[in-house]
Amino acid sequence: AAGEGYAMKQPKTKRHEPRPYHGYLYRMLTAQGKDSPDGAYGYLVADKMLGGFAVVAYPARYDASGIMTFIVNHDGVVYQKDLGEETSTVGGAMRSYNPDSSWTKVP
């Protein structure tokens, strides 16, 4: 199981500090932007994600644990993009699912 990412004992981190899983960091996105197929709207209703969900997965160490960043929402369509050397900054700052023309649909 440890080989699958289920280590028996993980190093201590700050409570809200993200920990990589298979070399990637993940973040829940609470809205979608104008470039998403259904247009812009928030997923949160009274602090609950009732309007949908989306996730971003980005390499914990660009060019070492991965290159591509991935986004997916409740429709299940996955997009990818190479965010370059600023991947950790851009990926960590993402708050909305917004696959504009710079993102590529994953077949």
Backbone as XML, in Angstrom:
<?xml version="1.0"?>
<chain id="A" units="angstrom">
  <residue number="1" name="ALA">
    <atom name="N" x="0.818" y="-1.203" z="0.000"/>
    <atom name="CA" x="0.000" y="0.000" z="0.000"/>
    <atom name="C" x="0.855" y="1.257" z="0.000"/>
  </residue>
  <residue number="2" name="ALA">
    <atom name="N" x="2.027" y="1.191" z="0.638"/>
    <atom name="CA" x="2.889" y="2.375" z="0.678"/>
    <atom name="C" x="3.304" y="2.787" z="-0.721"/>
  </residue>
  <residue number="3" name="GLY">
    <atom name="N" x="3.477" y="1.827" z="-1.621"/>
    <atom name="CA" x="3.828" y="2.133" z="-3.002"/>
    <atom name="C" x="2.728" y="2.864" z="-3.739"/>
  </residue>
  <residue number="4" name="GLU">
    <atom name="N" x="1.518" y="2.767" z="-3.267"/>
    <atom name="CA" x="0.383" y="3.445" z="-3.883"/>
    <atom name="C" x="0.101" y="4.796" z="-3.240"/>
  </residue>
  <residue number="5" name="GLY">
    <atom name="N" x="0.963" y="5.250" z="-2.357"/>
    <atom name="CA" x="0.771" y="6.554" z="-1.738"/>
    <atom name="C" x="0.157" y="6.503" z="-0.353"/>
  </residue>
  <residue number="6" name="TYR">
    <atom name="N" x="-0.051" y="5.308" z="0.182"/>
    <atom name="CA" x="-0.643" y="5.165" z="1.508"/>
    <atom name="C" x="0.442" y="4.817" z="2.516"/>
  </residue>
  <residue number="7" name="ALA">
    <atom name="N" x="1.347" y="5.735" z="2.736"/>
    <atom name="CA" x="2.448" y="5.494" z="3.666"/>
    <atom name="C" x="1.908" y="5.322" z="5.074"/>
  </residue>
  <residue number="8" name="MET">
    <atom name="N" x="2.550" y="4.452" z="5.829"/>
    <atom name="CA" x="2.132" y="4.226" z="7.206"/>
    <atom name="C" x="2.328" y="5.466" z="8.056"/>
  </residue>
  <residue number="9" name="LYS">
    <atom name="N" x="3.453" y="6.134" z="7.878"/>
    <atom name="CA" x="3.722" y="7.327" z="8.661"/>
    <atom name="C" x="4.210" y="8.409" z="7.714"/>
  </residue>
  <residue number="10" name="GLN">
    <atom name="N" x="3.498" y="9.516" z="7.672"/>
    <atom name="CA" x="3.877" y="10.608" z="6.792"/>
    <atom name="C" x="4.564" y="11.693" z="7.596"/>
  </residue>
  <residue number="11" name="PRO">
    <atom name="N" x="5.457" y="12.450" z="6.942"/>
    <atom name="CA" x="6.132" y="13.529" z="7.667"/>
    <atom name="C" x="5.128" y="14.567" z="8.148"/>
  </residue>
  <residue number="12" name="LYS">
    <atom name="N" x="5.437" y="15.160" z="9.296"/>
    <atom name="CA" x="4.547" y="16.177" z="9.846"/>
    <atom name="C" x="4.603" y="17.436" z="8.997"/>
  </residue>
  <residue number="13" name="THR">
    <atom name="N" x="3.434" y="17.989" z="8.730"/>
    <atom name="CA" x="3.329" y="19.254" z="8.005"/>
    <atom name="C" x="2.337" y="20.129" z="8.748"/>
  </residue>
  <residue number="14" name="LYS">
    <atom name="N" x="2.322" y="21.383" z="8.391"/>
    <atom name="CA" x="1.315" y="22.264" z="8.959"/>
    <atom name="C" x="-0.053" y="21.772" z="8.515"/>
  </residue>
  <residue number="15" name="ARG">
    <atom name="N" x="-1.051" y="22.020" z="9.306"/>
    <atom name="CA" x="-2.379" y="21.478" z="9.059"/>
    <atom name="C" x="-2.894" y="21.758" z="7.651"/>
  </residue>
  <residue number="16" name="HIS">
    <atom name="N" x="-2.743" y="22.974" z="7.168"/>
    <atom name="CA" x="-3.300" y="23.320" z="5.864"/>
    <atom name="C" x="-2.259" y="23.331" z="4.753"/>
  </residue>
  <residue number="17" name="GLU">
    <atom name="N" x="-1.074" y="22.844" z="5.042"/>
    <atom name="CA" x="-0.029" y="22.772" z="4.026"/>
    <atom name="C" x="-0.314" y="21.577" z="3.117"/>
  </residue>
  <residue number="18" name="PRO">
    <atom name="N" x="-0.368" y="21.802" z="1.808"/>
    <atom name="CA" x="-0.672" y="20.683" z="0.910"/>
    <atom name="C" x="0.466" y="19.667" z="0.867"/>
  </residue>
  <residue number="19" name="ARG">
    <atom name="N" x="0.109" y="18.395" z="0.713"/>
    <atom name="CA" x="1.083" y="17.321" z="0.570"/>
    <atom name="C" x="0.875" y="16.665" z="-0.790"/>
  </residue>
  <residue number="20" name="PRO">
    <atom name="N" x="1.930" y="16.429" z="-1.527"/>
    <atom name="CA" x="1.784" y="15.801" z="-2.843"/>
    <atom name="C" x="1.277" y="14.364" z="-2.739"/>
  </residue>
  <residue number="21" name="TYR">
    <atom name="N" x="0.529" y="13.964" z="-3.728"/>
    <atom name="CA" x="0.091" y="12.585" z="-3.893"/>
    <atom name="C" x="0.527" y="12.161" z="-5.291"/>
  </residue>
  <residue number="22" name="HIS">
    <atom name="N" x="1.390" y="11.172" z="-5.380"/>
    <atom name="CA" x="1.975" y="10.735" z="-6.651"/>
    <atom name="C" x="2.581" y="11.903" z="-7.420"/>
  </residue>
  <residue number="23" name="GLY">
    <atom name="N" x="3.206" y="12.829" z="-6.699"/>
    <atom name="CA" x="3.924" y="13.935" z="-7.318"/>
    <atom name="C" x="3.083" y="15.143" z="-7.675"/>
  </residue>
  <residue number="24" name="TYR">
    <atom name="N" x="1.792" y="15.093" z="-7.381"/>
    <atom name="CA" x="0.899" y="16.203" z="-7.724"/>
    <atom name="C" x="0.219" y="16.770" z="-6.483"/>
  </residue>
  <residue number="25" name="LEU">
    <atom name="N" x="-0.077" y="18.059" z="-6.552"/>
    <atom name="CA" x="-0.870" y="18.736" z="-5.530"/>
    <atom name="C" x="-2.262" y="18.969" z="-6.102"/>
  </residue>
  <residue number="26" name="TYR">
    <atom name="N" x="-3.264" y="18.950" z="-5.247"/>
    <atom name="CA" x="-4.660" y="19.063" z="-5.678"/>
    <atom name="C" x="-5.348" y="20.184" z="-4.920"/>
  </residue>
  <residue number="27" name="ARG">
    <atom name="N" x="-6.274" y="20.831" z="-5.596"/>
    <atom name="CA" x="-7.034" y="21.907" z="-4.966"/>
    <atom name="C" x="-8.465" y="21.850" z="-5.501"/>
  </residue>
  <residue number="28" name="MET">
    <atom name="N" x="-9.419" y="21.962" z="-4.587"/>
    <atom name="CA" x="-10.819" y="22.088" z="-4.990"/>
    <atom name="C" x="-11.044" y="23.511" z="-5.485"/>
  </residue>
  <residue number="29" name="LEU">
    <atom name="N" x="-11.762" y="23.640" z="-6.577"/>
    <atom name="CA" x="-12.096" y="24.947" z="-7.134"/>
    <atom name="C" x="-13.564" y="25.217" z="-6.836"/>
  </residue>
  <residue number="30" name="THR">
    <atom name="N" x="-13.884" y="26.418" z="-6.403"/>
    <atom name="CA" x="-15.234" y="26.715" z="-5.913"/>
    <atom name="C" x="-16.091" y="27.506" z="-6.892"/>
  </residue>
  <residue number="31" name="ALA">
    <atom name="N" x="-15.618" y="27.661" z="-8.115"/>
    <atom name="CA" x="-16.388" y="28.403" z="-9.119"/>
    <atom name="C" x="-15.885" y="28.012" z="-10.496"/>
  </residue>
  <residue number="32" name="GLN">
    <atom name="N" x="-16.602" y="28.465" z="-11.502"/>
    <atom name="CA" x="-16.107" y="28.316" z="-12.857"/>
    <atom name="C" x="-16.208" y="29.653" z="-13.559"/>
  </residue>
  <residue number="33" name="GLY">
    <atom name="N" x="-15.313" y="29.869" z="-14.513"/>
    <atom name="CA" x="-15.205" y="31.153" z="-15.188"/>
    <atom name="C" x="-15.972" y="31.223" z="-16.491"/>
  </residue>
  <residue number="34" name="LYS">
    <atom name="N" x="-15.864" y="32.356" z="-17.145"/>
    <atom name="CA" x="-16.626" y="32.635" z="-18.366"/>
    <atom name="C" x="-16.272" y="31.715" z="-19.526"/>
  </residue>
  <residue number="35" name="ASP">
    <atom name="N" x="-15.077" y="31.121" z="-19.505"/>
    <atom name="CA" x="-14.661" y="30.252" z="-20.600"/>
    <atom name="C" x="-15.077" y="28.797" z="-20.416"/>
  </residue>
  <residue number="36" name="SER">
    <atom name="N" x="-15.730" y="28.467" z="-19.322"/>
    <atom name="CA" x="-16.217" y="27.102" z="-19.143"/>
    <atom name="C" x="-17.480" y="26.932" z="-19.996"/>
  </residue>
  <residue number="37" name="PRO">
    <atom name="N" x="-17.768" y="25.711" z="-20.431"/>
    <atom name="CA" x="-18.908" y="25.492" z="-21.321"/>
    <atom name="C" x="-20.246" y="26.028" z="-20.804"/>
  </residue>
  <residue number="38" name="ASP">
    <atom name="N" x="-20.478" y="26.009" z="-19.501"/>
    <atom name="CA" x="-21.748" y="26.481" z="-18.931"/>
    <atom name="C" x="-21.697" y="27.925" z="-18.473"/>
  </residue>
  <residue number="39" name="GLY">
    <atom name="N" x="-20.583" y="28.618" z="-18.719"/>
    <atom name="CA" x="-20.462" y="30.011" z="-18.287"/>
    <atom name="C" x="-20.026" y="30.129" z="-16.841"/>
  </residue>
  <residue number="40" name="ALA">
    <atom name="N" x="-19.914" y="31.361" z="-16.392"/>
    <atom name="CA" x="-19.397" y="31.642" z="-15.048"/>
    <atom name="C" x="-20.483" y="31.521" z="-13.987"/>
  </residue>
  <residue number="41" name="TYR">
    <atom name="N" x="-20.171" y="30.827" z="-12.915"/>
    <atom name="CA" x="-21.010" y="30.802" z="-11.712"/>
    <atom name="C" x="-20.245" y="30.144" z="-10.576"/>
  </residue>
  <residue number="42" name="GLY">
    <atom name="N" x="-20.690" y="30.390" z="-9.372"/>
    <atom name="CA" x="-20.067" y="29.820" z="-8.187"/>
    <atom name="C" x="-20.706" y="28.495" z="-7.828"/>
  </residue>
  <residue number="43" name="TYR">
    <atom name="N" x="-19.931" y="27.616" z="-7.251"/>
    <atom name="CA" x="-20.436" y="26.320" z="-6.809"/>
    <atom name="C" x="-20.956" y="26.358" z="-5.378"/>
  </residue>
  <residue number="44" name="LEU">
    <atom name="N" x="-20.552" y="27.365" z="-4.619"/>
    <atom name="CA" x="-20.916" y="27.432" z="-3.203"/>
    <atom name="C" x="-22.299" y="28.034" z="-2.994"/>
  </residue>
  <residue number="45" name="VAL">
    <atom name="N" x="-23.101" y="27.352" z="-2.188"/>
    <atom name="CA" x="-24.404" y="27.846" z="-1.754"/>
    <atom name="C" x="-24.416" y="27.678" z="-0.238"/>
  </residue>
  <residue number="46" name="ALA">
    <atom name="N" x="-24.446" y="28.789" z="0.487"/>
    <atom name="CA" x="-24.404" y="28.753" z="1.952"/>
    <atom name="C" x="-23.212" y="27.916" z="2.440"/>
  </residue>
  <residue number="47" name="ASP">
    <atom name="N" x="-22.045" y="28.174" z="1.864"/>
    <atom name="CA" x="-20.801" y="27.492" z="2.226"/>
    <atom name="C" x="-20.787" y="25.992" z="1.944"/>
  </residue>
  <residue number="48" name="LYS">
    <atom name="N" x="-21.689" y="25.530" z="1.094"/>
    <atom name="CA" x="-21.706" y="24.127" z="0.683"/>
    <atom name="C" x="-21.580" y="24.084" z="-0.837"/>
  </residue>
  <residue number="49" name="MET">
    <atom name="N" x="-20.809" y="23.132" z="-1.337"/>
    <atom name="CA" x="-20.608" y="23.037" z="-2.785"/>
    <atom name="C" x="-21.782" y="22.303" z="-3.424"/>
  </residue>
  <residue number="50" name="LEU">
    <atom name="N" x="-22.868" y="23.028" z="-3.626"/>
    <atom name="CA" x="-24.081" y="22.456" z="-4.189"/>
    <atom name="C" x="-24.205" y="22.710" z="-5.685"/>
  </residue>
  <residue number="51" name="GLY">
    <atom name="N" x="-23.499" y="23.709" z="-6.202"/>
    <atom name="CA" x="-23.621" y="24.085" z="-7.605"/>
    <atom name="C" x="-22.712" y="23.316" z="-8.535"/>
  </residue>
  <residue number="52" name="GLY">
    <atom name="N" x="-21.918" y="22.396" z="-8.011"/>
    <atom name="CA" x="-20.977" y="21.632" z="-8.811"/>
    <atom name="C" x="-19.638" y="21.567" z="-8.108"/>
  </residue>
  <residue number="53" name="PHE">
    <atom name="N" x="-18.637" y="21.073" z="-8.815"/>
    <atom name="CA" x="-17.293" y="21.020" z="-8.245"/>
    <atom name="C" x="-16.282" y="20.986" z="-9.377"/>
  </residue>
  <residue number="54" name="ALA">
    <atom name="N" x="-15.071" y="21.333" z="-9.060"/>
    <atom name="CA" x="-13.950" y="21.231" z="-9.993"/>
    <atom name="C" x="-12.675" y="21.047" z="-9.186"/>
  </residue>
  <residue number="55" name="VAL">
    <atom name="N" x="-11.677" y="20.479" z="-9.835"/>
    <atom name="CA" x="-10.402" y="20.192" z="-9.185"/>
    <atom name="C" x="-9.268" y="20.563" z="-10.134"/>
  </residue>
  <residue number="56" name="VAL">
    <atom name="N" x="-8.197" y="21.094" z="-9.580"/>
    <atom name="CA" x="-6.956" y="21.293" z="-10.328"/>
    <atom name="C" x="-5.902" y="20.372" z="-9.724"/>
  </residue>
  <residue number="57" name="ALA">
    <atom name="N" x="-5.107" y="19.748" z="-10.578"/>
    <atom name="CA" x="-3.967" y="18.926" z="-10.162"/>
    <atom name="C" x="-2.741" y="19.479" z="-10.869"/>
  </residue>
  <residue number="58" name="TYR">
    <atom name="N" x="-1.733" y="19.847" z="-10.089"/>
    <atom name="CA" x="-0.524" y="20.428" z="-10.680"/>
    <atom name="C" x="0.713" y="19.810" z="-10.038"/>
  </residue>
  <residue number="59" name="PRO">
    <atom name="N" x="1.813" y="19.723" z="-10.803"/>
    <atom name="CA" x="3.020" y="19.077" z="-10.281"/>
    <atom name="C" x="3.551" y="19.766" z="-9.024"/>
  </residue>
  <residue number="60" name="ALA">
    <atom name="N" x="3.908" y="18.967" z="-8.043"/>
    <atom name="CA" x="4.498" y="19.516" z="-6.818"/>
    <atom name="C" x="5.861" y="20.133" z="-7.118"/>
  </residue>
  <residue number="61" name="ARG">
    <atom name="N" x="6.600" y="19.522" z="-8.026"/>
    <atom name="CA" x="7.902" y="20.046" z="-8.464"/>
    <atom name="C" x="7.921" y="19.996" z="-9.979"/>
  </residue>
  <residue number="62" name="TYR">
    <atom name="N" x="7.729" y="21.155" z="-10.599"/>
    <atom name="CA" x="7.672" y="21.231" z="-12.055"/>
    <atom name="C" x="8.915" y="20.607" z="-12.680"/>
  </residue>
  <residue number="63" name="ASP">
    <atom name="N" x="8.706" y="19.777" z="-13.686"/>
    <atom name="CA" x="9.742" y="19.102" z="-14.466"/>
    <atom name="C" x="10.447" y="17.998" z="-13.677"/>
  </residue>
  <residue number="64" name="ALA">
    <atom name="N" x="10.039" y="17.754" z="-12.448"/>
    <atom name="CA" x="10.595" y="16.646" z="-11.669"/>
    <atom name="C" x="9.494" y="15.626" z="-11.391"/>
  </residue>
  <residue number="65" name="SER">
    <atom name="N" x="8.354" y="16.090" z="-10.870"/>
    <atom name="CA" x="7.244" y="15.179" z="-10.592"/>
    <atom name="C" x="6.189" y="15.225" z="-11.691"/>
  </residue>
  <residue number="66" name="GLY">
    <atom name="N" x="6.302" y="16.164" z="-12.604"/>
    <atom name="CA" x="5.363" y="16.283" z="-13.712"/>
    <atom name="C" x="5.545" y="17.601" z="-14.426"/>
  </residue>
  <residue number="67" name="ILE">
    <atom name="N" x="4.857" y="17.750" z="-15.544"/>
    <atom name="CA" x="4.914" y="18.983" z="-16.325"/>
    <atom name="C" x="3.518" y="19.575" z="-16.495"/>
  </residue>
  <residue number="68" name="MET">
    <atom name="N" x="2.551" y="18.732" z="-16.815"/>
    <atom name="CA" x="1.213" y="19.219" z="-17.137"/>
    <atom name="C" x="0.374" y="19.470" z="-15.882"/>
  </residue>
  <residue number="69" name="THR">
    <atom name="N" x="-0.466" y="20.496" z="-15.974"/>
    <atom name="CA" x="-1.482" y="20.792" z="-14.968"/>
    <atom name="C" x="-2.814" y="20.345" z="-15.550"/>
  </residue>
  <residue number="70" name="PHE">
    <atom name="N" x="-3.677" y="19.773" z="-14.718"/>
    <atom name="CA" x="-4.958" y="19.245" z="-15.179"/>
    <atom name="C" x="-6.096" y="19.896" z="-14.413"/>
  </residue>
  <residue number="71" name="ILE">
    <atom name="N" x="-7.207" y="20.144" z="-15.110"/>
    <atom name="CA" x="-8.426" y="20.609" z="-14.456"/>
    <atom name="C" x="-9.592" y="19.749" z="-14.938"/>
  </residue>
  <residue number="72" name="VAL">
    <atom name="N" x="-10.542" y="19.537" z="-14.056"/>
    <atom name="CA" x="-11.745" y="18.780" z="-14.390"/>
    <atom name="C" x="-12.880" y="19.319" z="-13.532"/>
  </residue>
  <residue number="73" name="ASN">
    <atom name="N" x="-14.093" y="19.323" z="-14.081"/>
    <atom name="CA" x="-15.244" y="19.718" z="-13.269"/>
    <atom name="C" x="-16.249" y="18.573" z="-13.221"/>
  </residue>
  <residue number="74" name="HIS">
    <atom name="N" x="-17.440" y="18.852" z="-12.710"/>
    <atom name="CA" x="-18.462" y="17.832" z="-12.514"/>
    <atom name="C" x="-18.944" y="17.192" z="-13.819"/>
  </residue>
  <residue number="75" name="ASP">
    <atom name="N" x="-18.652" y="17.793" z="-14.973"/>
    <atom name="CA" x="-19.013" y="17.189" z="-16.254"/>
    <atom name="C" x="-18.043" y="16.080" z="-16.648"/>
  </residue>
  <residue number="76" name="GLY">
    <atom name="N" x="-16.879" y="16.015" z="-15.985"/>
    <atom name="CA" x="-15.926" y="14.945" z="-16.218"/>
    <atom name="C" x="-14.967" y="15.145" z="-17.377"/>
  </residue>
  <residue number="77" name="VAL">
    <atom name="N" x="-14.965" y="16.322" z="-17.986"/>
    <atom name="CA" x="-14.049" y="16.600" z="-19.093"/>
    <atom name="C" x="-12.741" y="17.133" z="-18.513"/>
  </residue>
  <residue number="78" name="VAL">
    <atom name="N" x="-11.640" y="16.476" z="-18.853"/>
    <atom name="CA" x="-10.326" y="16.837" z="-18.324"/>
    <atom name="C" x="-9.580" y="17.682" z="-19.357"/>
  </residue>
  <residue number="79" name="TYR">
    <atom name="N" x="-8.976" y="18.768" z="-18.874"/>
    <atom name="CA" x="-8.146" y="19.634" z="-19.711"/>
    <atom name="C" x="-6.742" y="19.648" z="-19.130"/>
  </residue>
  <residue number="80" name="GLN">
    <atom name="N" x="-5.754" y="19.908" z="-20.004"/>
    <atom name="CA" x="-4.368" y="19.984" z="-19.557"/>
    <atom name="C" x="-3.684" y="21.207" z="-20.145"/>
  </residue>
  <residue number="81" name="LYS">
    <atom name="N" x="-2.635" y="21.652" z="-19.419"/>
    <atom name="CA" x="-1.867" y="22.812" z="-19.859"/>
    <atom name="C" x="-0.515" y="22.790" z="-19.164"/>
  </residue>
  <residue number="82" name="ASP">
    <atom name="N" x="0.520" y="23.188" z="-19.885"/>
    <atom name="CA" x="1.850" y="23.345" z="-19.302"/>
    <atom name="C" x="1.950" y="24.780" z="-18.801"/>
  </residue>
  <residue number="83" name="LEU">
    <atom name="N" x="1.961" y="24.966" z="-17.495"/>
    <atom name="CA" x="2.025" y="26.306" z="-16.907"/>
    <atom name="C" x="3.458" y="26.804" z="-16.757"/>
  </residue>
  <residue number="84" name="GLY">
    <atom name="N" x="4.435" y="25.985" z="-17.114"/>
    <atom name="CA" x="5.832" y="26.404" z="-17.075"/>
    <atom name="C" x="6.400" y="26.474" z="-15.666"/>
  </residue>
  <residue number="85" name="GLU">
    <atom name="N" x="7.480" y="27.210" z="-15.548"/>
    <atom name="CA" x="8.212" y="27.315" z="-14.282"/>
    <atom name="C" x="7.379" y="27.910" z="-13.146"/>
  </residue>
  <residue number="86" name="GLU">
    <atom name="N" x="6.312" y="28.622" z="-13.474"/>
    <atom name="CA" x="5.458" y="29.239" z="-12.447"/>
    <atom name="C" x="4.296" y="28.335" z="-12.037"/>
  </residue>
  <residue number="87" name="THR">
    <atom name="N" x="4.394" y="27.049" z="-12.361"/>
    <atom name="CA" x="3.307" y="26.110" z="-12.092"/>
    <atom name="C" x="2.837" y="26.139" z="-10.646"/>
  </residue>
  <residue number="88" name="SER">
    <atom name="N" x="3.739" y="26.083" z="-9.691"/>
    <atom name="CA" x="3.313" y="26.032" z="-8.285"/>
    <atom name="C" x="2.607" y="27.316" z="-7.870"/>
  </residue>
  <residue number="89" name="THR">
    <atom name="N" x="3.052" y="28.444" z="-8.381"/>
    <atom name="CA" x="2.406" y="29.718" z="-8.049"/>
    <atom name="C" x="1.034" y="29.813" z="-8.703"/>
  </residue>
  <residue number="90" name="VAL">
    <atom name="N" x="0.975" y="29.535" z="-10.003"/>
    <atom name="CA" x="-0.287" y="29.649" z="-10.745"/>
    <atom name="C" x="-1.275" y="28.581" z="-10.288"/>
  </residue>
  <residue number="91" name="GLY">
    <atom name="N" x="-0.827" y="27.334" z="-10.188"/>
    <atom name="CA" x="-1.709" y="26.248" z="-9.760"/>
    <atom name="C" x="-2.228" y="26.454" z="-8.351"/>
  </residue>
  <residue number="92" name="GLY">
    <atom name="N" x="-1.371" y="26.899" z="-7.454"/>
    <atom name="CA" x="-1.779" y="27.136" z="-6.073"/>
    <atom name="C" x="-2.726" y="28.301" z="-5.907"/>
  </residue>
  <residue number="93" name="ALA">
    <atom name="N" x="-2.710" y="29.226" z="-6.863"/>
    <atom name="CA" x="-3.580" y="30.401" z="-6.783"/>
    <atom name="C" x="-4.920" y="30.198" z="-7.490"/>
  </residue>
  <residue number="94" name="MET">
    <atom name="N" x="-5.079" y="29.116" z="-8.239"/>
    <atom name="CA" x="-6.333" y="28.885" z="-8.972"/>
    <atom name="C" x="-7.498" y="28.744" z="-8.014"/>
  </residue>
  <residue number="95" name="ARG">
    <atom name="N" x="-8.578" y="29.411" z="-8.335"/>
    <atom name="CA" x="-9.796" y="29.314" z="-7.527"/>
    <atom name="C" x="-11.008" y="28.934" z="-8.373"/>
  </residue>
  <residue number="96" name="SER">
    <atom name="N" x="-10.861" y="29.026" z="-9.710"/>
    <atom name="CA" x="-12.000" y="28.706" z="-10.567"/>
    <atom name="C" x="-11.576" y="27.850" z="-11.755"/>
  </residue>
  <residue number="97" name="TYR">
    <atom name="N" x="-12.515" y="27.065" z="-12.221"/>
    <atom name="CA" x="-12.361" y="26.219" z="-13.397"/>
    <atom name="C" x="-12.671" y="27.090" z="-14.604"/>
  </residue>
  <residue number="98" name="ASN">
    <atom name="N" x="-11.676" y="27.311" z="-15.461"/>
    <atom name="CA" x="-11.869" y="28.229" z="-16.583"/>
    <atom name="C" x="-11.006" y="27.788" z="-17.770"/>
  </residue>
  <residue number="99" name="PRO">
    <atom name="N" x="-11.419" y="26.718" z="-18.466"/>
    <atom name="CA" x="-10.608" y="26.196" z="-19.564"/>
    <atom name="C" x="-10.720" y="27.047" z="-20.832"/>
  </residue>
  <residue number="100" name="ASP">
    <atom name="N" x="-9.914" y="28.110" z="-20.903"/>
    <atom name="CA" x="-9.934" y="28.952" z="-22.103"/>
    <atom name="C" x="-9.208" y="28.223" z="-23.240"/>
  </residue>
  <residue number="101" name="SER">
    <atom name="N" x="-9.005" y="28.893" z="-24.352"/>
    <atom name="CA" x="-8.432" y="28.258" z="-25.541"/>
    <atom name="C" x="-6.985" y="27.807" z="-25.351"/>
  </residue>
  <residue number="102" name="SER">
    <atom name="N" x="-6.331" y="28.216" z="-24.274"/>
    <atom name="CA" x="-4.952" y="27.785" z="-24.030"/>
    <atom name="C" x="-4.885" y="26.389" z="-23.394"/>
  </residue>
  <residue number="103" name="TRP">
    <atom name="N" x="-6.017" y="25.865" z="-22.953"/>
    <atom name="CA" x="-6.087" y="24.523" z="-22.374"/>
    <atom name="C" x="-6.447" y="23.526" z="-23.473"/>
  </residue>
  <residue number="104" name="THR">
    <atom name="N" x="-5.929" y="22.301" z="-23.375"/>
    <atom name="CA" x="-6.200" y="21.249" z="-24.351"/>
    <atom name="C" x="-7.033" y="20.157" z="-23.693"/>
  </residue>
  <residue number="105" name="LYS">
    <atom name="N" x="-8.089" y="19.727" z="-24.395"/>
    <atom name="CA" x="-8.920" y="18.640" z="-23.880"/>
    <atom name="C" x="-8.125" y="17.335" z="-23.944"/>
  </residue>
  <residue number="106" name="VAL">
    <atom name="N" x="-8.149" y="16.568" z="-22.856"/>
    <atom name="CA" x="-7.462" y="15.280" z="-22.802"/>
    <atom name="C" x="-8.392" y="14.232" z="-23.405"/>
  </residue>
  <residue number="107" name="PRO">
    <atom name="N" x="-7.899" y="13.497" z="-24.422"/>
    <atom name="CA" x="-8.775" y="12.495" z="-25.068"/>
    <atom name="C" x="-9.111" y="11.336" z="-24.156"/>
  </residue>
</chain>
